[in-house]
């Protein structure tokens, strides 16, 4: 089969690789019909996540048709159309039984390695380095899906792939980011980052009843999408509007938003001045894993007693964490890789009812063979790119 593989920093290529095979009774093989490039894939592409090896198949957002199942998979049959969640979960451990699927205790065979990097291991993740299990990803023609009796959701209607594909990751991730804000109705929520996950965090905050949702980004076309498609009531273009923290205070009567969502993560590009320059140098020299500009500003901007929700991916350690502001403002921080399986059915129902059409984030559609161009276009925000979908 053909697959998009990692070949080195800032280099991917589509190659012929061996077809996947069933290795366990709870496996399934899925023929992939649609897959996507995620913002967190760029952390691999840029070389900030270690343990990548030449030939590793990328991709953790994919869906398709079941073509083979192990004898332990009773919930799926050949011919079923499925969306596959990015975290691999066993369904039996303490974490899974408590719906904390992204910290499954059994699905990452390299958990010891991950603990050294992250401080705690995640679940296994498709196509996301050997720190998360070394599983082959979904930017390919076929994929092996472990624990297929736990993960995939069957799509039982004729909704187009692009409307349901993002149940694999970015829609549940954005929704969880909003849910962590404890929205009861009437709140003001600020969202750092108007990329694909940020768009869904904005749309989900609106869906949950927030009165004002403020989108923060440096690209006018992403802010336009946030306002016109996701439902943001206010936007801040930090490339033009100056100090983000002061802008947010001005928009909220000097107090700050009730909750702030960091949908940026470890490669924050919005900070200015000496702190940002130091972050860039330290990250480039690998003396710091994460650029923390977005998270620092989220803490500084949030109102006293508010919530900071972190769904952007962080890889290890960051400098200059504003501990004093965090403690003295009495903030609560909530975070985590998304427990996707928890959200599949309710979010699928929102799509079926027409509450949201997640395909609004798709700006570029390419054949799988054009994946290297897709990565470059996505990384450099060329041609007003927000989300790249690949068709094997």
N, C-alpha and C positions, 0 to 999 in steps of 0.2 A: 504494500500500500504506500501511498504518499503521505508525508507528514512534514510539518514545519518544525525544524529542530534548531536548538541553540548551538552556535558554532564558535562563540567567543563574545567578548564585550561588544555591544552594538552590532552584532552580526547574527542573523538567522537565515536559514535557507530551507527550501523544500526539497526533500530527498526521498528516495525509495527506501523503506525500512521493512523489517519483518511484520507480518500480520500478527495482531494479538491473539492469544489463545486462552481458553479457560484454564486457570491454575487452581481453582478452589470450587467446591460445590456451590458456594454462594456468589459466584461470579456471573456476569452476563457480558456478552459482546454486543456493542451498539454500532450500527452503521450510521455515521454522523451525516446529518443533512444540513445543519447550520452550526457554526461556532463563531467565536468573537475574540477580539483582542481587548484585554482588560487593562485599566490603568496600572494595576499592580504588576502586570506582565512587564511593564517598563522598568520596574526595579530590577528584574532579572536581566532585561535587555541592557540596562545601564551598568550592570556588574556590581550592584550593591547587595545582592543576596549571594552568599558564598555557597559552595558545594555543587554548583552547576557543572555538568560535564558535557563535553562535545557529543552531540547526537541526542541529547535529552529532548523529548517531544514536549512542546509547550502547550499551554491552553487549559483553562479550567471552566470555561463557559461553553457548554455544548449540549446538543440534543440530537435525537435521531430515532432510528428504528431498531428494535431488538432483533438480532439475527441468530442468537444462540444463548441458551441459559443453562446454568449448572442445575443439578438435580435438587439442590437445596433452595432454589428460588421458586417459591410457589405463587408469588404475587404477579409475576410477569410471564408473558408468553411471546414466542416468536411472532413478529408482526406488530407488537405494541409500539406506539409512539411515545417517547419519554423525554423528559428534561432531567438532566443529571446535576445534582447539587455539587458545588466545588469541594466541601469538606466530606471526607470519607468516614462514615460512622458505623460502628459495629452493631449498635442497637441494644447491646446487653450490659455494658459497663455502667458504673454509677453515673458518669456524666451523661451518657445517652438516655438512661432512665429518667434523668432530671432535665431532659431536653437541652442539654449543653453540648450539642453535637460537635461543635468545632473544637472541643477539647476531649474528644473521645480518647479513652485510655488504651485502646487496643489497635487502632488503625495505622499508627505511625511506627514502623519498625526501627526508625532511627531516632526515637524519642530522646535518647541520651545525648546525641549530637545536637538536637534542637534545644535542649535544656541549657547547654553551654552557650549557645548563641542568644536565645530569647529569654532565658531565665526560667522558662516553662515550655513544655512541648505543646504544639497544637495537635490536632488530628492530622491524619494523612490528608494531603491535598493534591489533586491532579495537576501535573505539569508544573510543579513549583519547587524545584530543587530537591536534593537528597536530604535536606533538613526536614522536609515534610514527607519523607518516605520514598522519594525517587520514582513516584508513579508516573507512567506515561500520560501525557495530557491529551486534550481533545481537539487540537488544531491538526486534524488528521482525517483520514477516511474512515477509520474504525478506532474504537477504544475498548479496552477491558475495564469493566466497572465492578470493583470488589464490593461485597456486601450489598449486592443489587436488590436484596429483599428489604433493605432499609432505606436506601437513598432515592432512587428515581421516582418521579411522579408521572403517572400515565396521563396523557392528553387525550381526552375522550371526545373531542369535537374537532371541527375543521378550522379552528383559529390558525392563522398563518404562523409560521415558525417565529417570525420577529416579534409577535405579540406575546409569546410565552417563553422564548429563549432566555430572557433575563431573570426568570425565576431561578436560574442556576446560580446567580450570585448578586448582581448589582441592584436588582429591585428589592430582594429581601434585606440586603445590606443597608441600603438607604432607608428602608422601612424600620429596621431595627434601630438605626441611628435616631430616627424620630421617636420611636417608641421609648427609647431610653430616656427621653426628655420628660416623661410623665405628663404628656399634654392632656389637659382636661377640657380645654376650650378657652379661647380668648388670649392665649399666650403670644409673646413675641419671641420668635426663634431666629437665630442667625446661623447661616450655613456657610462655612469657609470652604470654598471650592465648588465651582459649577461645572465640573466634569460629569461623566455619566452617573457616578454614585451620588454626587452632590445634587444632581437633577432629581434623582429619586428620593433623596432625603427631603428636598423641598416639597415635591409632590406628596410625599407621605405625611409631612407635617401639616400640609393643607388638608389632606384626607382625614387626619386625626383631630382637626378642629382648631389649629393655631389661627389666631386673628391676623398676625403679621408674620411674614417670613422674609427675611433679608438675605439675599444672595450676594456673596462676595467673591470676586474674581478679577482677573486683569484682562480678559478677552471679551470684547463687546458682543461678539456673536454668541458666546456662551451665556452672557447675562441676558441677552435678548431671548434665548431659548428658556432661560429660567423664568423670565417674566411672562412670556407669551404661551409657553407649553407646560411648564411645571407648576406655575401659579404663584411665583414670588410676588410680593406686594411692593418690595423695595429692592434696589440693587446698589452695590458699591463697587465701582471700578477703582481698585486700589492703585492702578497705574496712573490715574489722574486725580483721584480724590484725596490723596494724602494719607495721614495717619488713620489706620482702620479702627483702632480702639476709640479714638476721639470721634470718628464718624458714627460709630455705633452708639456711643453715649449721647451724641447730639440727636440721633434718631429716636432715642428712648428716654428723653427728658433727663439725661445725666445719670441714669441708674444703670443702664446696660440691659441686654436681652435677658429674658427669663432662663433661656438655655441656649447653648452654642454647640453646634455640631462641627467637628473637624473631619471633613471629608477629603483632606489633602494627604496627610501622612508624611513619610520620611523624606520626600524630596520637595519640601515647601520652597517656593520660588518667590514668595511675595514680600519677604522682609527687606528692609533697606538698611544702609549704613554699615557700621562696624560689625554688629552682631551677625548680619547676613554674610558679610565677607568672611568672617571667621568660620561660620558654619560651612561655607563652600570649600574653604581650604581644608578644614578638618575632615570633611567627608571625602574629599578627593584624595587625601593622604591616608584614608582609612583609620584616622585617629578618633573618629566619631562616626557612628553608623547613620544617624538621623539628623536632618536639618529640622529644627523644631520651631521655626517661625510661626507657623499656623497655630500650633498648640499653645505656644506662649501667649500669642495675642488672644486666643480663645479664652484663656484663663484670666487675662487682664481685662477683657471686655465684659465677661459675664457678670450679671448683677450679684450682689451679696446673697448667699443662700441658694444660688442657682445651680444648674447642672451643666457640666461639660461632657458631651457625648463624643467619643473618639472612635470613628470607624475607618479613618485613613490608616493604611498599613504602616507600622513601625517595626524596625528590624532588630533593635538592640539598645543602644545608649544615645542620649542626647545631652548637650551641655546647657547651662544657664536656665534650668527649670525654675520658674518663679514660685518657689515654695512658700515664700512669705505671703504673696497675694492669694495663693490657693488656700492656705490655712486661715489667714485672717479674714478672708471673705466668707469662710464657712462653705466652700463649694463642695459639691459631690461630683466625682468623675465616674463615668460608666463607659465601658469599652468592651471590645472583644471581636475576634473574627466572627462573622455571622453564623448563627445556628440555623442554617438555611432550612433544614428539614422541618423545623418548627413552623415555618411561615408558608410552606408550599401550598397547602390546601386553602388557607384563608386568602392569600394573595391571588391564587388562581381564580378563586371565586370573584374577587374584585375585578379581575380582567374579564371574566365571563359576563358579569353584570354590566360591563361598560363603564365602571367607575374610573378606570384608567386604561390607556393604551400605551404600554411601555415602548412600543416601537418608535415613539417620537424622538428618542435619542439617536437613532441610526442616521448617520450622514453619509457613510461610505459602504458600498457593497462590492466585494472583490472575490474572484475565484481563489481557492486555496493557494494556487501557484503564485499569486501576487502577494502572499503574506509578507515577504520582506519589504515591499513597497508600502504595505499597510502599516507596518511598524514605524517606518520613517515618517509617513504622513501623520500618524497619530502622535508620535513623540514630538514632532516639531510644529504641531497645530497647523499644518498646511491645509489649504483649501477649506478653512473653517471646519476642521474635523472635530467631531465630538465622539463618535463611536464607529468602529470598523467591524463589519460583519463579513465572515468568510464562508464561502460555499465550496465544500470539497467536491 
